[in-house]
Amino acid sequence: MARPLYEIASEIRKDWKKVNYAAVPYLDAMRDLNSVADNYYADSGKSVVAYFLANANSWRGDVARRVKAELKGML
């Protein structure tokens, strides 16, 4: 079973010290979601995760690779 998005968002915040400004709104939205099946206001959870990934290119390292793969697997 997949981890809740809010748990993943917490791990991202701990690891990614200077979050890219463009990724911040999507990371913040993920804190309020359990899964990609949930909605964040008018946005689907899938779109929130997809836009986060599109703006997370500057996040690097072992944790980043593992978490990005986990998020891509949810899509």
PDB file of N, CA, C and O in Angstrom:
ATOM      1  N   MET A   1       0.841  -1.198   0.000  1.00  0.00           N
ATOM      2  CA  MET A   1       0.000   0.000   0.000  1.00  0.00           C
ATOM      3  C   MET A   1       0.880   1.253   0.000  1.00  0.00           C
ATOM      4  O   MET A   1       1.910   1.304   0.672  1.00  0.00           O
ATOM      5  N   ALA A   2       0.463   2.238  -0.748  1.00  0.00           N
ATOM      6  CA  ALA A   2       1.238   3.473  -0.874  1.00  0.00           C
ATOM      7  C   ALA A   2       1.165   4.304   0.408  1.00  0.00           C
ATOM      8  O   ALA A   2       0.156   4.305   1.114  1.00  0.00           O
ATOM      9  N   ARG A   3       2.244   4.998   0.682  1.00  0.00           N
ATOM     10  CA  ARG A   3       2.252   5.920   1.831  1.00  0.00           C
ATOM     11  C   ARG A   3       1.346   7.100   1.526  1.00  0.00           C
ATOM     12  O   ARG A   3       1.170   7.459   0.361  1.00  0.00           O
ATOM     13  N   PRO A   4       0.762   7.714   2.563  1.00  0.00           N
ATOM     14  CA  PRO A   4      -0.053   8.911   2.330  1.00  0.00           C
ATOM     15  C   PRO A   4       0.823  10.061   1.821  1.00  0.00           C
ATOM     16  O   PRO A   4       1.989  10.183   2.195  1.00  0.00           O
ATOM     17  N   LEU A   5       0.248  10.886   0.975  1.00  0.00           N
ATOM     18  CA  LEU A   5       1.003  12.008   0.409  1.00  0.00           C
ATOM     19  C   LEU A   5       1.484  12.976   1.483  1.00  0.00           C
ATOM     20  O   LEU A   5       2.569  13.544   1.358  1.00  0.00           O
ATOM     21  N   TYR A   6       0.690  13.172   2.539  1.00  0.00           N
ATOM     22  CA  TYR A   6       1.127  14.094   3.588  1.00  0.00           C
ATOM     23  C   TYR A   6       2.387  13.596   4.271  1.00  0.00           C
ATOM     24  O   TYR A   6       3.212  14.401   4.705  1.00  0.00           O
ATOM     25  N   GLU A   7       2.550  12.283   4.375  1.00  0.00           N
ATOM     26  CA  GLU A   7       3.758  11.701   4.975  1.00  0.00           C
ATOM     27  C   GLU A   7       4.960  11.903   4.048  1.00  0.00           C
ATOM     28  O   GLU A   7       6.060  12.214   4.503  1.00  0.00           O
ATOM     29  N   ILE A   8       4.738  11.724   2.754  1.00  0.00           N
ATOM     30  CA  ILE A   8       5.798  11.939   1.768  1.00  0.00           C
ATOM     31  C   ILE A   8       6.204  13.410   1.757  1.00  0.00           C
ATOM     32  O   ILE A   8       7.392  13.726   1.692  1.00  0.00           O
ATOM     33  N   ALA A   9       5.225  14.309   1.820  1.00  0.00           N
ATOM     34  CA  ALA A   9       5.516  15.745   1.842  1.00  0.00           C
ATOM     35  C   ALA A   9       6.380  16.113   3.042  1.00  0.00           C
ATOM     36  O   ALA A   9       7.281  16.945   2.930  1.00  0.00           O
ATOM     37  N   SER A  10       6.111  15.505   4.171  1.00  0.00           N
ATOM     38  CA  SER A  10       6.899  15.759   5.374  1.00  0.00           C
ATOM     39  C   SER A  10       8.349  15.307   5.177  1.00  0.00           C
ATOM     40  O   SER A  10       9.282  16.003   5.578  1.00  0.00           O
ATOM     41  N   GLU A  11       8.530  14.149   4.563  1.00  0.00           N
ATOM     42  CA  GLU A  11       9.890  13.664   4.295  1.00  0.00           C
ATOM     43  C   GLU A  11      10.623  14.583   3.328  1.00  0.00           C
ATOM     44  O   GLU A  11      11.815  14.844   3.491  1.00  0.00           O
ATOM     45  N   ILE A  12       9.906  15.073   2.319  1.00  0.00           N
ATOM     46  CA  ILE A  12      10.514  15.990   1.348  1.00  0.00           C
ATOM     47  C   ILE A  12      10.983  17.260   2.057  1.00  0.00           C
ATOM     48  O   ILE A  12      12.105  17.719   1.840  1.00  0.00           O
ATOM     49  N   ARG A  13      10.127  17.821   2.899  1.00  0.00           N
ATOM     50  CA  ARG A  13      10.475  19.047   3.637  1.00  0.00           C
ATOM     51  C   ARG A  13      11.718  18.854   4.505  1.00  0.00           C
ATOM     52  O   ARG A  13      12.545  19.758   4.620  1.00  0.00           O
ATOM     53  N   LYS A  14      11.847  17.676   5.112  1.00  0.00           N
ATOM     54  CA  LYS A  14      13.015  17.406   5.963  1.00  0.00           C
ATOM     55  C   LYS A  14      14.291  17.299   5.146  1.00  0.00           C
ATOM     56  O   LYS A  14      15.355  17.724   5.597  1.00  0.00           O
ATOM     57  N   ASP A  15      14.196  16.732   3.940  1.00  0.00           N
ATOM     58  CA  ASP A  15      15.390  16.481   3.139  1.00  0.00           C
ATOM     59  C   ASP A  15      15.772  17.647   2.225  1.00  0.00           C
ATOM     60  O   ASP A  15      16.957  17.941   2.069  1.00  0.00           O
ATOM     61  N   TRP A  16      14.792  18.311   1.621  1.00  0.00           N
ATOM     62  CA  TRP A  16      15.053  19.370   0.638  1.00  0.00           C
ATOM     63  C   TRP A  16      15.075  20.699   1.366  1.00  0.00           C
ATOM     64  O   TRP A  16      14.029  21.280   1.658  1.00  0.00           O
ATOM     65  N   LYS A  17      16.280  21.175   1.656  1.00  0.00           N
ATOM     66  CA  LYS A  17      16.446  22.361   2.506  1.00  0.00           C
ATOM     67  C   LYS A  17      15.955  23.655   1.848  1.00  0.00           C
ATOM     68  O   LYS A  17      15.297  24.468   2.497  1.00  0.00           O
ATOM     69  N   LYS A  18      16.272  23.847   0.562  1.00  0.00           N
ATOM     70  CA  LYS A  18      15.841  25.064  -0.146  1.00  0.00           C
ATOM     71  C   LYS A  18      14.913  24.647  -1.280  1.00  0.00           C
ATOM     72  O   LYS A  18      15.337  24.500  -2.426  1.00  0.00           O
ATOM     73  N   VAL A  19      13.648  24.461  -0.942  1.00  0.00           N
ATOM     74  CA  VAL A  19      12.658  24.010  -1.926  1.00  0.00           C
ATOM     75  C   VAL A  19      12.503  25.058  -3.020  1.00  0.00           C
ATOM     76  O   VAL A  19      12.369  26.249  -2.740  1.00  0.00           O
ATOM     77  N   ASN A  20      12.523  24.604  -4.265  1.00  0.00           N
ATOM     78  CA  ASN A  20      12.320  25.481  -5.418  1.00  0.00           C
ATOM     79  C   ASN A  20      10.979  26.201  -5.249  1.00  0.00           C
ATOM     80  O   ASN A  20       9.963  25.575  -4.948  1.00  0.00           O
ATOM     81  N   TYR A  21      10.989  27.511  -5.443  1.00  0.00           N
ATOM     82  CA  TYR A  21       9.782  28.326  -5.241  1.00  0.00           C
ATOM     83  C   TYR A  21       8.600  27.802  -6.059  1.00  0.00           C
ATOM     84  O   TYR A  21       7.454  27.899  -5.620  1.00  0.00           O
ATOM     85  N   ALA A  22       8.866  27.255  -7.228  1.00  0.00           N
ATOM     86  CA  ALA A  22       7.785  26.769  -8.088  1.00  0.00           C
ATOM     87  C   ALA A  22       7.182  25.460  -7.563  1.00  0.00           C
ATOM     88  O   ALA A  22       6.046  25.127  -7.903  1.00  0.00           O
ATOM     89  N   ALA A  23       7.923  24.724  -6.747  1.00  0.00           N
ATOM     90  CA  ALA A  23       7.435  23.461  -6.195  1.00  0.00           C
ATOM     91  C   ALA A  23       6.675  23.660  -4.882  1.00  0.00           C
ATOM     92  O   ALA A  23       5.910  22.789  -4.468  1.00  0.00           O
ATOM     93  N   VAL A  24       6.887  24.801  -4.232  1.00  0.00           N
ATOM     94  CA  VAL A  24       6.309  25.049  -2.905  1.00  0.00           C
ATOM     95  C   VAL A  24       4.780  24.884  -2.862  1.00  0.00           C
ATOM     96  O   VAL A  24       4.284  24.186  -1.978  1.00  0.00           O
ATOM     97  N   PRO A  25       4.013  25.497  -3.779  1.00  0.00           N
ATOM     98  CA  PRO A  25       2.553  25.360  -3.662  1.00  0.00           C
ATOM     99  C   PRO A  25       2.078  23.912  -3.783  1.00  0.00           C
ATOM    100  O   PRO A  25       1.097  23.523  -3.148  1.00  0.00           O
ATOM    101  N   TYR A  26       2.768  23.119  -4.594  1.00  0.00           N
ATOM    102  CA  TYR A  26       2.373  21.725  -4.777  1.00  0.00           C
ATOM    103  C   TYR A  26       2.789  20.885  -3.572  1.00  0.00           C
ATOM    104  O   TYR A  26       2.065  19.974  -3.169  1.00  0.00           O
ATOM    105  N   LEU A  27       3.937  21.186  -3.006  1.00  0.00           N
ATOM    106  CA  LEU A  27       4.378  20.506  -1.793  1.00  0.00           C
ATOM    107  C   LEU A  27       3.434  20.836  -0.638  1.00  0.00           C
ATOM    108  O   LEU A  27       3.079  19.963   0.153  1.00  0.00           O
ATOM    109  N   ASP A  28       3.036  22.090  -0.551  1.00  0.00           N
ATOM    110  CA  ASP A  28       2.071  22.498   0.479  1.00  0.00           C
ATOM    111  C   ASP A  28       0.734  21.770   0.293  1.00  0.00           C
ATOM    112  O   ASP A  28       0.122  21.330   1.267  1.00  0.00           O
ATOM    113  N   ALA A  29       0.290  21.646  -0.949  1.00  0.00           N
ATOM    114  CA  ALA A  29      -0.978  20.960  -1.229  1.00  0.00           C
ATOM    115  C   ALA A  29      -0.883  19.479  -0.846  1.00  0.00           C
ATOM    116  O   ALA A  29      -1.844  18.901  -0.339  1.00  0.00           O
ATOM    117  N   MET A  30       0.272  18.876  -1.092  1.00  0.00           N
ATOM    118  CA  MET A  30       0.445  17.463  -0.769  1.00  0.00           C
ATOM    119  C   MET A  30       0.309  17.205   0.732  1.00  0.00           C
ATOM    120  O   MET A  30      -0.046  16.099   1.141  1.00  0.00           O
ATOM    121  N   ARG A  31       0.585  18.210   1.545  1.00  0.00           N
ATOM    122  CA  ARG A  31       0.435  18.054   3.006  1.00  0.00           C
ATOM    123  C   ARG A  31      -1.013  17.804   3.403  1.00  0.00           C
ATOM    124  O   ARG A  31      -1.277  17.254   4.472  1.00  0.00           O
ATOM    125  N   ASP A  32      -1.954  18.203   2.550  1.00  0.00           N
ATOM    126  CA  ASP A  32      -3.382  18.050   2.841  1.00  0.00           C
ATOM    127  C   ASP A  32      -4.025  16.858   2.137  1.00  0.00           C
ATOM    128  O   ASP A  32      -5.241  16.679   2.207  1.00  0.00           O
ATOM    129  N   LEU A  33      -3.219  16.044   1.461  1.00  0.00           N
ATOM    130  CA  LEU A  33      -3.765  14.926   0.687  1.00  0.00           C
ATOM    131  C   LEU A  33      -3.323  13.582   1.253  1.00  0.00           C
ATOM    132  O   LEU A  33      -2.210  13.434   1.757  1.00  0.00           O
ATOM    133  N   ASN A  34      -4.221  12.609   1.156  1.00  0.00           N
ATOM    134  CA  ASN A  34      -3.872  11.240   1.519  1.00  0.00           C
ATOM    135  C   ASN A  34      -3.330  10.487   0.315  1.00  0.00           C
ATOM    136  O   ASN A  34      -2.337   9.766   0.418  1.00  0.00           O
ATOM    137  N   SER A  35      -3.990  10.658  -0.832  1.00  0.00           N
ATOM    138  CA  SER A  35      -3.596   9.915  -2.031  1.00  0.00           C
ATOM    139  C   SER A  35      -3.849  10.751  -3.280  1.00  0.00           C
ATOM    140  O   SER A  35      -4.426  11.836  -3.214  1.00  0.00           O
ATOM    141  N   VAL A  36      -3.405  10.224  -4.421  1.00  0.00           N
ATOM    142  CA  VAL A  36      -3.623  10.932  -5.687  1.00  0.00           C
ATOM    143  C   VAL A  36      -5.092  10.910  -6.099  1.00  0.00           C
ATOM    144  O   VAL A  36      -5.495  11.622  -7.018  1.00  0.00           O
ATOM    145  N   ALA A  37      -5.888  10.091  -5.416  1.00  0.00           N
ATOM    146  CA  ALA A  37      -7.330  10.044  -5.706  1.00  0.00           C
ATOM    147  C   ALA A  37      -8.082  11.204  -5.046  1.00  0.00           C
ATOM    148  O   ALA A  37      -9.232  11.475  -5.391  1.00  0.00           O
ATOM    149  N   ASP A  38      -7.437  11.884  -4.103  1.00  0.00           N
ATOM    150  CA  ASP A  38      -8.055  13.019  -3.418  1.00  0.00           C
ATOM    151  C   ASP A  38      -7.962  14.274  -4.282  1.00  0.00           C
ATOM    152  O   ASP A  38      -7.177  14.341  -5.227  1.00  0.00           O
ATOM    153  N   ASN A  39      -8.780  15.264  -3.935  1.00  0.00           N
ATOM    154  CA  ASN A  39      -8.719  16.562  -4.607  1.00  0.00           C
ATOM    155  C   ASN A  39      -8.221  17.619  -3.639  1.00  0.00           C
ATOM    156  O   ASN A  39      -8.480  17.560  -2.437  1.00  0.00           O
ATOM    157  N   TYR A  40      -7.499  18.586  -4.188  1.00  0.00           N
ATOM    158  CA  TYR A  40      -7.072  19.758  -3.421  1.00  0.00           C
ATOM    159  C   TYR A  40      -7.784  20.940  -4.068  1.00  0.00           C
ATOM    160  O   TYR A  40      -7.335  21.458  -5.090  1.00  0.00           O
ATOM    161  N   TYR A  41      -8.873  21.357  -3.483  1.00  0.00           N
ATOM    162  CA  TYR A  41      -9.769  22.359  -4.076  1.00  0.00           C
ATOM    163  C   TYR A  41     -10.162  21.889  -5.473  1.00  0.00           C
ATOM    164  O   TYR A  41     -10.756  20.819  -5.603  1.00  0.00           O
ATOM    165  N   ALA A  42      -9.854  22.646  -6.514  1.00  0.00           N
ATOM    166  CA  ALA A  42     -10.268  22.259  -7.860  1.00  0.00           C
ATOM    167  C   ALA A  42      -9.255  21.350  -8.562  1.00  0.00           C
ATOM    168  O   ALA A  42      -9.517  20.873  -9.666  1.00  0.00           O
ATOM    169  N   ASP A  43      -8.108  21.107  -7.935  1.00  0.00           N
ATOM    170  CA  ASP A  43      -7.058  20.291  -8.557  1.00  0.00           C
ATOM    171  C   ASP A  43      -7.133  18.849  -8.089  1.00  0.00           C
ATOM    172  O   ASP A  43      -7.434  18.569  -6.928  1.00  0.00           O
ATOM    173  N   SER A  44      -6.856  17.948  -9.006  1.00  0.00           N
ATOM    174  CA  SER A  44      -6.807  16.532  -8.623  1.00  0.00           C
ATOM    175  C   SER A  44      -5.475  16.256  -7.928  1.00  0.00           C
ATOM    176  O   SER A  44      -4.487  16.956  -8.149  1.00  0.00           O
ATOM    177  N   GLY A  45      -5.467  15.237  -7.094  1.00  0.00           N
ATOM    178  CA  GLY A  45      -4.226  14.830  -6.437  1.00  0.00           C
ATOM    179  C   GLY A  45      -3.165  14.436  -7.451  1.00  0.00           C
ATOM    180  O   GLY A  45      -1.977  14.685  -7.250  1.00  0.00           O
ATOM    181  N   LYS A  46      -3.606  13.819  -8.542  1.00  0.00           N
ATOM    182  CA  LYS A  46      -2.659  13.431  -9.600  1.00  0.00           C
ATOM    183  C   LYS A  46      -1.968  14.654 -10.187  1.00  0.00           C
ATOM    184  O   LYS A  46      -0.754  14.644 -10.396  1.00  0.00           O
ATOM    185  N   SER A  47      -2.733  15.706 -10.453  1.00  0.00           N
ATOM    186  CA  SER A  47      -2.123  16.902 -11.055  1.00  0.00           C
ATOM    187  C   SER A  47      -1.187  17.584 -10.059  1.00  0.00           C
ATOM    188  O   SER A  47      -0.147  18.113 -10.452  1.00  0.00           O
ATOM    189  N   VAL A  48      -1.546  17.577  -8.775  1.00  0.00           N
ATOM    190  CA  VAL A  48      -0.679  18.173  -7.757  1.00  0.00           C
ATOM    191  C   VAL A  48       0.669  17.457  -7.739  1.00  0.00           C
ATOM    192  O   VAL A  48       1.718  18.100  -7.727  1.00  0.00           O
ATOM    193  N   VAL A  49       0.638  16.124  -7.739  1.00  0.00           N
ATOM    194  CA  VAL A  49       1.881  15.342  -7.722  1.00  0.00           C
ATOM    195  C   VAL A  49       2.663  15.542  -9.022  1.00  0.00           C
ATOM    196  O   VAL A  49       3.885  15.693  -8.998  1.00  0.00           O
ATOM    197  N   ALA A  50       1.964  15.543 -10.142  1.00  0.00           N
ATOM    198  CA  ALA A  50       2.635  15.725 -11.433  1.00  0.00           C
ATOM    199  C   ALA A  50       3.316  17.089 -11.512  1.00  0.00           C
ATOM    200  O   ALA A  50       4.454  17.182 -11.971  1.00  0.00           O
ATOM    201  N   TYR A  51       2.640  18.138 -11.073  1.00  0.00           N
ATOM    202  CA  TYR A  51       3.236  19.472 -11.103  1.00  0.00           C
ATOM    203  C   TYR A  51       4.374  19.593 -10.096  1.00  0.00           C
ATOM    204  O   TYR A  51       5.357  20.289 -10.352  1.00  0.00           O
ATOM    205  N   PHE A  52       4.250  18.924  -8.960  1.00  0.00           N
ATOM    206  CA  PHE A  52       5.375  18.918  -8.015  1.00  0.00           C
ATOM    207  C   PHE A  52       6.603  18.302  -8.686  1.00  0.00           C
ATOM    208  O   PHE A  52       7.690  18.877  -8.646  1.00  0.00           O
ATOM    209  N   LEU A  53       6.426  17.140  -9.298  1.00  0.00           N
ATOM    210  CA  LEU A  53       7.553  16.464  -9.947  1.00  0.00           C
ATOM    211  C   LEU A  53       8.155  17.321 -11.061  1.00  0.00           C
ATOM    212  O   LEU A  53       9.372  17.340 -11.243  1.00  0.00           O
ATOM    213  N   ALA A  54       7.313  18.019 -11.794  1.00  0.00           N
ATOM    214  CA  ALA A  54       7.802  18.877 -12.879  1.00  0.00           C
ATOM    215  C   ALA A  54       8.655  20.029 -12.350  1.00  0.00           C
ATOM    216  O   ALA A  54       9.507  20.554 -13.068  1.00  0.00           O
ATOM    217  N   ASN A  55       8.428  20.420 -11.104  1.00  0.00           N
ATOM    218  CA  ASN A  55       9.165  21.549 -10.524  1.00  0.00           C
ATOM    219  C   ASN A  55      10.210  21.117  -9.499  1.00  0.00           C
ATOM    220  O   ASN A  55      10.766  21.957  -8.793  1.00  0.00           O
ATOM    221  N   ALA A  56      10.480  19.820  -9.412  1.00  0.00           N
ATOM    222  CA  ALA A  56      11.417  19.308  -8.405  1.00  0.00           C
ATOM    223  C   ALA A  56      12.748  18.854  -9.002  1.00  0.00           C
ATOM    224  O   ALA A  56      13.451  18.043  -8.400  1.00  0.00           O
ATOM    225  N   ASN A  57      13.095  19.367 -10.175  1.00  0.00           N
ATOM    226  CA  ASN A  57      14.339  18.946 -10.824  1.00  0.00           C
ATOM    227  C   ASN A  57      15.584  19.295 -10.023  1.00  0.00           C
ATOM    228  O   ASN A  57      16.596  18.603 -10.129  1.00  0.00           O
ATOM    229  N   SER A  58      15.529  20.342  -9.235  1.00  0.00           N
ATOM    230  CA  SER A  58      16.721  20.753  -8.478  1.00  0.00           C
ATOM    231  C   SER A  58      16.887  19.971  -7.178  1.00  0.00           C
ATOM    232  O   SER A  58      17.906  20.109  -6.501  1.00  0.00           O
ATOM    233  N   TRP A  59      15.897  19.151  -6.823  1.00  0.00           N
ATOM    234  CA  TRP A  59      16.012  18.302  -5.628  1.00  0.00           C
ATOM    235  C   TRP A  59      16.751  17.038  -6.023  1.00  0.00           C
ATOM    236  O   TRP A  59      16.279  16.278  -6.869  1.00  0.00           O
ATOM    237  N   ARG A  60      17.911  16.807  -5.414  1.00  0.00           N
ATOM    238  CA  ARG A  60      18.769  15.689  -5.800  1.00  0.00           C
ATOM    239  C   ARG A  60      19.204  14.883  -4.587  1.00  0.00           C
ATOM    240  O   ARG A  60      19.048  15.311  -3.444  1.00  0.00           O
ATOM    241  N   GLY A  61      19.746  13.722  -4.861  1.00  0.00           N
ATOM    242  CA  GLY A  61      20.265  12.856  -3.806  1.00  0.00           C
ATOM    243  C   GLY A  61      19.489  11.551  -3.730  1.00  0.00           C
ATOM    244  O   GLY A  61      18.537  11.331  -4.478  1.00  0.00           O
ATOM    245  N   ASP A  62      19.916  10.689  -2.811  1.00  0.00           N
ATOM    246  CA  ASP A  62      19.304   9.369  -2.673  1.00  0.00           C
ATOM    247  C   ASP A  62      17.835   9.448  -2.273  1.00  0.00           C
ATOM    248  O   ASP A  62      16.993   8.750  -2.838  1.00  0.00           O
ATOM    249  N   VAL A  63      17.532  10.302  -1.296  1.00  0.00           N
ATOM    250  CA  VAL A  63      16.141  10.447  -0.848  1.00  0.00           C
ATOM    251  C   VAL A  63      15.288  10.971  -1.995  1.00  0.00           C
ATOM    252  O   VAL A  63      14.182  10.482  -2.223  1.00  0.00           O
ATOM    253  N   ALA A  64      15.800  11.966  -2.720  1.00  0.00           N
ATOM    254  CA  ALA A  64      15.051  12.541  -3.841  1.00  0.00           C
ATOM    255  C   ALA A  64      14.748  11.484  -4.894  1.00  0.00           C
ATOM    256  O   ALA A  64      13.619  11.399  -5.376  1.00  0.00           O
ATOM    257  N   ARG A  65      15.738  10.684  -5.253  1.00  0.00           N
ATOM    258  CA  ARG A  65      15.517   9.643  -6.267  1.00  0.00           C
ATOM    259  C   ARG A  65      14.456   8.640  -5.807  1.00  0.00           C
ATOM    260  O   ARG A  65      13.567   8.272  -6.576  1.00  0.00           O
ATOM    261  N   ARG A  66      14.554   8.207  -4.561  1.00  0.00           N
ATOM    262  CA  ARG A  66      13.612   7.222  -4.034  1.00  0.00           C
ATOM    263  C   ARG A  66      12.192   7.794  -3.977  1.00  0.00           C
ATOM    264  O   ARG A  66      11.235   7.147  -4.403  1.00  0.00           O
ATOM    265  N   VAL A  67      12.067   9.018  -3.446  1.00  0.00           N
ATOM    266  CA  VAL A  67      10.739   9.619  -3.286  1.00  0.00           C
ATOM    267  C   VAL A  67      10.128   9.968  -4.645  1.00  0.00           C
ATOM    268  O   VAL A  67       8.932   9.762  -4.846  1.00  0.00           O
ATOM    269  N   LYS A  68      10.915  10.486  -5.567  1.00  0.00           N
ATOM    270  CA  LYS A  68      10.383  10.792  -6.897  1.00  0.00           C
ATOM    271  C   LYS A  68       9.892   9.525  -7.583  1.00  0.00           C
ATOM    272  O   LYS A  68       8.852   9.542  -8.241  1.00  0.00           O
ATOM    273  N   ALA A  69      10.629   8.420  -7.435  1.00  0.00           N
ATOM    274  CA  ALA A  69      10.197   7.148  -8.018  1.00  0.00           C
ATOM    275  C   ALA A  69       8.888   6.681  -7.377  1.00  0.00           C
ATOM    276  O   ALA A  69       8.004   6.160  -8.057  1.00  0.00           O
ATOM    277  N   GLU A  70       8.778   6.872  -6.072  1.00  0.00           N
ATOM    278  CA  GLU A  70       7.562   6.502  -5.360  1.00  0.00           C
ATOM    279  C   GLU A  70       6.367   7.320  -5.872  1.00  0.00           C
ATOM    280  O   GLU A  70       5.288   6.778  -6.113  1.00  0.00           O
ATOM    281  N   LEU A  71       6.579   8.629  -6.032  1.00  0.00           N
ATOM    282  CA  LEU A  71       5.503   9.499  -6.523  1.00  0.00           C
ATOM    283  C   LEU A  71       5.128   9.154  -7.963  1.00  0.00           C
ATOM    284  O   LEU A  71       3.946   9.119  -8.306  1.00  0.00           O
ATOM    285  N   LYS A  72       6.124   8.901  -8.800  1.00  0.00           N
ATOM    286  CA  LYS A  72       5.827   8.524 -10.200  1.00  0.00           C
ATOM    287  C   LYS A  72       5.034   7.232 -10.258  1.00  0.00           C
ATOM    288  O   LYS A  72       4.162   7.068 -11.110  1.00  0.00           O
ATOM    289  N   GLY A  73       5.342   6.308  -9.342  1.00  0.00           N
ATOM    290  CA  GLY A  73       4.608   5.049  -9.296  1.00  0.00           C
ATOM    291  C   GLY A  73       3.139   5.246  -8.932  1.00  0.00           C
ATOM    292  O   GLY A  73       2.294   4.431  -9.300  1.00  0.00           O
ATOM    293  N   MET A  74       2.834   6.317  -8.214  1.00  0.00           N
ATOM    294  CA  MET A  74       1.440   6.609  -7.839  1.00  0.00           C
ATOM    295  C   MET A  74       0.644   7.163  -9.015  1.00  0.00           C
ATOM    296  O   MET A  74      -0.581   7.053  -9.057  1.00  0.00           O
ATOM    297  N   LEU A  75       1.354   7.758  -9.968  1.00  0.00           N
ATOM    298  CA  LEU A  75       0.668   8.353 -11.115  1.00  0.00           C
ATOM    299  C   LEU A  75       0.296   7.278 -12.119  1.00  0.00           C
ATOM    300  O   LEU A  75      -0.292   7.581 -13.158  1.00  0.00           O
TER     301      LEU A  75
END
